[in-house]
Amino acid sequence: MQSKSFDVVVVGSGIAGLTAAAAAARQSLRVALISTGPGSIALGAGWLKAEPMGPAAEAAELSEALAFFCETSRLAGCPLMGDIDRPRPMPNYLGSFESVAFAPQRLWNAGGDGMASTVIVGIRGLSIFDENFMAERLNERVRVAGSPYAYKARQIALSHDFGTPSTVLQIGLCFDRDPAFRAELMAALRTAASGFERILLPGILGLHSSEWMLAQVEAELGCSVCEIPTLPPSILGLRLFHRLQSYLHSNGVELFAGFPAQRLLLRDGMCAGVEVTAPGHPMTLRGESVVLATGRRSAPLLNEPIAGCDAHMRPISSAGDLLAQNLFLAGTLAHSGLGHPGDTMRILSGYRAGTFAATTRGAYAS
């Protein structure tokens, strides 16, 4: 069986796992990230919704964790705008508003301030986005608010045959890979946006686009560009995932994508590493510390129910004992008593678990 050794092994590449890997990697450690896919980040809208703040001590740590995540996202080419204390109403594809604390620039532009003439642009054949329905709903809201501005609706048609119905994933991939398609799309959007200060469209502008690339799109159209999240898989969530994963890889994190974790190597109160499925034969990734960030799917790997975590994010068994001195939890399972924590709490748990894993690795090697 092949074996590799690391200072910290992180299992799971949702928003908690990515944060944990980034927090450990900033200590210049050897970090491995095991991933079977983008996790729950692909189900999200690419923004961080406003959530109730906890006790003052937790609020201070949450602010630190969010500042770290925002800085990491900026370095990854997907900077987040916003403030945890000043959420902003953001339109969704159903024509209503959601309270959002942080979002990439192209989402942040869509904030419902009603101070710009706006056109909502749909694409013929894209059934999950109805520009007329959305404009009607948003217009009713701005009418009640007394705004003099109104949303207009336009639809563009593209020559590329995606089949019926088409999906945002198909369009986003073509935007990434096909220069001719991208040129046709830009020409159609330029015509639709003529005379408007702002254009709203479904999230289709590539799965890998950086902030610089999206700023070029905005400059070419000559108006503020806003992307609206649609049903999962979310292009905007996938874009954030790809940018963060690429950044981690460029900073020395070794990625094991498509390698399902089979079991944790637990023995005598320690976790020696993780056994994963690999082509041909299993592989063991040994770690001085291990972070488990696979959400509810973590339970089978632990082999027994847990009662929660200690102050250092280490799992506690139902009997009140630590499962392993060097094993840390992040994500949903770390907040199992809170129901379904939002992304900000997942970031906090990932930040804490990655930091503890980095600072305590090797402490129990004897």
C-alpha positions in Angstrom: 0.0 0.0 0.0 1.4 3.4 -1.0 1.9 5.9 1.9 2.6 9.6 2.0 3.2 11.8 5.0 2.0 15.3 5.8 1.9 17.7 8.7 -1.9 18.1 8.3 -4.4 16.1 6.3 -7.7 17.7 5.6 -10.6 15.5 4.5 -13.3 17.4 2.6 -13.2 20.4 0.3 -16.4 22.2 1.1 -16.1 25.7 2.5 -15.0 24.4 5.9 -12.3 22.1 4.5 -10.9 24.7 2.2 -10.7 27.2 5.1 -9.0 24.6 7.3 -6.4 23.8 4.6 -5.7 27.5 4.0 -5.4 28.1 7.8 -2.9 25.2 8.1 -1.0 26.1 4.9 -0.3 29.6 6.1 2.0 28.0 8.7 4.3 26.7 5.9 3.4 23.1 6.7 3.0 20.1 4.4 -0.8 20.0 3.9 -2.9 17.4 2.0 -6.5 18.1 0.9 -8.6 15.0 0.1 -11.6 15.8 -2.1 -14.3 13.9 -3.9 -15.8 17.1 -5.3 -16.7 20.7 -4.3 -19.0 19.7 -1.5 -21.8 22.0 -0.3 -20.1 25.1 -1.8 -21.5 24.0 -5.2 -25.0 24.2 -3.7 -24.6 27.7 -2.4 -25.0 31.0 -4.2 -21.4 32.1 -3.9 -22.3 34.6 -1.2 -22.2 34.5 2.6 -25.6 35.2 4.1 -26.1 37.3 7.2 -26.5 35.1 10.2 -27.2 35.7 13.9 -24.1 36.4 15.9 -23.2 34.3 18.9 -21.6 35.4 22.2 -19.1 38.3 22.2 -16.1 36.0 22.3 -17.4 33.9 19.4 -18.3 37.0 17.5 -14.7 38.3 17.8 -13.3 35.0 16.6 -15.8 34.9 13.8 -14.7 38.3 12.6 -11.1 37.1 12.6 -12.1 33.9 10.6 -14.1 35.9 8.1 -11.3 38.4 7.6 -8.9 35.5 7.0 -11.3 33.9 4.5 -11.9 37.2 2.7 -8.1 37.7 2.4 -7.6 34.2 1.1 -10.4 34.7 -1.5 -8.8 38.0 -2.6 -5.4 36.3 -3.1 -7.3 33.5 -5.0 -8.6 36.1 -7.5 -12.2 36.1 -6.2 -12.4 38.9 -3.6 -15.5 39.3 -1.5 -17.2 42.6 -0.8 -19.2 43.3 2.3 -19.3 43.6 6.1 -20.7 41.1 8.6 -22.3 44.0 10.5 -24.0 45.6 7.5 -25.8 43.0 5.3 -27.1 44.0 2.0 -30.3 42.9 0.2 -29.5 40.8 -2.9 -32.0 39.7 -5.5 -32.4 36.0 -6.3 -33.8 34.4 -9.4 -37.3 34.3 -7.8 -37.4 38.1 -7.7 -37.1 38.4 -3.9 -34.3 39.7 -1.8 -32.0 37.9 0.7 -29.8 39.5 3.4 -26.2 38.9 2.4 -23.1 39.8 4.3 -20.3 39.0 1.8 -20.4 38.4 -2.0 -18.0 38.5 -5.0 -18.0 41.8 -6.8 -20.3 40.7 -9.6 -22.9 39.6 -7.1 -22.4 42.6 -4.8 -23.3 44.8 -7.8 -26.8 43.4 -7.8 -27.6 44.8 -4.3 -31.1 46.1 -4.2 -30.4 49.8 -3.8 -32.7 50.8 -6.8 -30.3 53.6 -7.8 -29.4 52.5 -11.3 -31.4 51.8 -14.5 -31.3 48.0 -14.8 -32.1 45.4 -17.4 -32.5 41.8 -16.6 -31.3 39.6 -19.4 -32.4 36.0 -19.9 -31.3 33.4 -22.5 -33.6 31.6 -24.8 -33.8 27.9 -23.8 -32.6 28.5 -20.2 -35.7 27.5 -18.5 -34.6 28.0 -14.9 -34.3 31.8 -15.3 -37.4 33.8 -16.2 -36.4 37.4 -16.8 -40.0 38.7 -17.1 -41.1 37.0 -13.9 -38.1 38.4 -12.1 -38.6 41.9 -13.4 -42.2 41.9 -12.5 -41.5 40.8 -8.9 -38.6 43.3 -8.4 -40.6 46.1 -9.9 -43.4 45.6 -7.4 -40.8 45.8 -4.6 -39.2 49.0 -5.8 -42.7 50.5 -6.4 -43.6 49.9 -2.7 -40.3 51.4 -1.7 -41.1 54.5 -3.8 -38.1 54.2 -6.2 -38.3 56.0 -9.5 -36.3 53.3 -11.2 -37.7 50.1 -12.8 -36.3 46.8 -14.0 -36.7 46.0 -17.6 -36.5 42.5 -19.1 -34.7 41.4 -22.3 -34.0 38.0 -23.8 -31.1 37.0 -26.0 -30.7 34.1 -28.4 -27.5 32.2 -29.0 -26.6 30.1 -32.0 -24.9 27.4 -30.0 -27.0 24.2 -29.7 -27.1 23.2 -26.0 -30.2 21.1 -26.4 -33.5 21.9 -24.6 -33.5 22.9 -21.9 -30.0 24.3 -21.6 -28.2 24.7 -18.2 -26.0 27.4 -16.7 -23.3 24.7 -16.3 -23.2 24.2 -20.1 -23.1 27.9 -20.8 -20.5 28.5 -18.1 -18.2 25.8 -19.5 -18.6 27.2 -23.1 -17.7 30.6 -21.7 -14.5 29.2 -20.3 -13.5 27.1 -23.3 -14.9 28.5 -26.5 -13.6 32.0 -27.6 -16.2 32.1 -30.5 -19.1 31.4 -28.1 -17.8 34.0 -25.6 -17.6 36.6 -28.4 -21.1 35.9 -29.5 -22.4 36.1 -25.9 -20.6 39.4 -25.3 -22.1 40.9 -28.5 -25.6 39.9 -27.5 -25.2 41.2 -24.0 -23.8 44.5 -25.3 -26.9 45.0 -27.4 -29.2 44.1 -24.6 -27.4 46.4 -22.1 -27.4 49.4 -24.4 -28.9 52.4 -22.6 -28.8 50.9 -19.1 -26.4 51.5 -16.2 -26.6 47.9 -14.9 -27.3 44.5 -16.3 -28.5 41.5 -14.3 -28.0 38.0 -15.8 -27.9 34.4 -14.5 -24.5 33.3 -13.2 -23.0 32.1 -16.5 -19.6 33.9 -16.8 -17.4 30.9 -16.4 -16.4 28.4 -13.7 -12.8 29.6 -13.5 -13.1 33.3 -14.2 -10.9 35.6 -12.0 -11.9 39.0 -10.8 -9.6 40.5 -13.5 -11.4 38.6 -16.2 -14.9 39.6 -14.9 -13.7 43.3 -14.7 -12.8 43.0 -18.4 -16.3 41.8 -19.2 -17.7 44.8 -17.4 -15.4 47.2 -19.2 -16.4 45.7 -22.6 -20.1 46.0 -21.9 -19.8 49.5 -20.5 -22.1 49.0 -17.5 -22.2 47.4 -14.1 -22.5 43.6 -14.5 -24.4 41.6 -11.9 -24.8 37.8 -11.8 -27.8 36.2 -10.1 -27.4 32.7 -8.5 -29.6 30.0 -9.9 -30.5 26.5 -8.9 -27.6 24.2 -8.0 -25.0 23.4 -9.2 -24.2 27.0 -8.8 -21.7 28.5 -11.2 -20.9 31.2 -8.7 -20.3 28.6 -5.9 -18.2 26.5 -8.3 -16.1 29.5 -9.3 -15.3 30.3 -5.7 -14.4 26.6 -5.2 -12.1 26.5 -8.2 -10.4 29.8 -7.4 -9.7 28.7 -3.8 -8.5 25.2 -4.7 -6.2 26.6 -7.4 -4.8 29.1 -4.9 -4.2 26.4 -2.3 -2.4 24.2 -4.8 -0.2 27.1 -6.0 0.8 27.6 -2.3 2.0 24.0 -1.8 -1.2 22.2 -0.7 -1.2 18.7 -2.3 -4.6 17.9 -3.8 -6.0 14.4 -3.9 -9.1 15.1 -6.0 -11.5 12.2 -6.6 -10.0 10.1 -3.7 -12.8 9.0 -1.4 -11.8 8.6 2.3 -12.4 5.0 3.4 -11.4 5.0 7.0 -9.5 6.9 9.7 -6.5 5.1 11.1 -7.5 5.4 14.8 -5.5 3.6 17.5 -4.6 4.2 21.1 -6.2 7.7 21.2 -4.4 8.9 18.1 -5.2 9.3 14.4 -2.3 8.1 12.3 -3.9 9.3 9.0 -6.5 8.5 6.4 -6.9 5.5 4.0 -8.3 6.6 0.7 -9.4 4.8 -2.5 -6.9 5.2 -5.3 -6.7 3.6 -8.8 -5.3 0.1 -8.4 -4.8 0.0 -4.7 -5.7 1.9 -1.5 -3.4 4.7 -0.4 -2.6 5.9 3.1 -2.1 9.6 3.8 -0.4 9.9 7.1 -0.7 13.1 9.1 0.5 14.4 12.4 -2.9 16.1 12.6 -6.1 15.3 10.7 -9.1 17.6 10.1 -12.4 15.9 9.2 -14.6 18.3 7.2 -17.0 16.0 5.4 -20.2 17.1 7.0 -22.8 14.4 7.9 -20.7 11.9 6.0 -18.1 12.1 8.7 -20.1 9.9 11.0 -19.2 6.5 9.3 -15.5 7.4 9.3 -15.6 8.0 13.1 -17.2 4.5 13.7 -19.2 5.8 16.6 -21.6 8.6 17.5 -20.1 11.8 18.9 -21.4 14.1 21.6 -19.8 17.2 20.3 -16.3 18.8 20.3 -14.0 20.1 23.0 -12.6 23.6 23.0 -10.0 22.6 20.4 -12.5 21.2 17.9 -11.6 17.6 18.8 -14.5 15.0 18.7 -15.8 13.7 22.0 -17.5 10.3 22.2 -20.9 9.7 23.7 -19.0 8.4 26.8 -17.3 11.8 27.2 -13.8 10.7 25.9 -11.7 12.2 23.2 -11.7 10.0 20.1 -8.1 11.1 19.2 -5.8 13.7 20.5 -4.8 14.9 17.0 -8.2 14.7 15.2 -10.2 17.8 14.6 -13.7 18.4 13.2 -14.8 21.2 10.9 -18.1 22.0 9.2 -21.6 20.7 9.9 -20.6 17.9 12.3 -18.6 20.4 14.4 -21.8 22.3 15.0 -24.1 19.2 15.2 -26.0 20.8 18.1 -27.0 23.8 16.0 -29.0 22.0 13.3 -27.7 23.2 9.9 -25.0 25.9 10.4 -24.6 28.5 7.6 -21.4 29.2 5.7 -20.1 31.8 8.2 -20.2 29.1 11.0 -18.6 26.6 8.6 -15.8 29.1 7.9 -15.3 29.6 11.7 -15.1 25.9 12.4 -12.7 25.4 9.5 -10.5 28.3 10.6 -10.4 27.0 14.2 -9.8 23.3 13.2 -7.1 24.2 10.7 -5.3 26.5 13.2 -5.5 24.0 16.0 -4.3 21.2 13.7 -1.3 23.3 12.6 -0.3 24.5 16.0 -0.6 21.1 17.8 0.8 18.9 15.1 3.7 16.8 16.4 2.8 17.5 20.0 1.6 13.9 20.5 4.1 12.2 18.3 5.8 10.4 21.2 
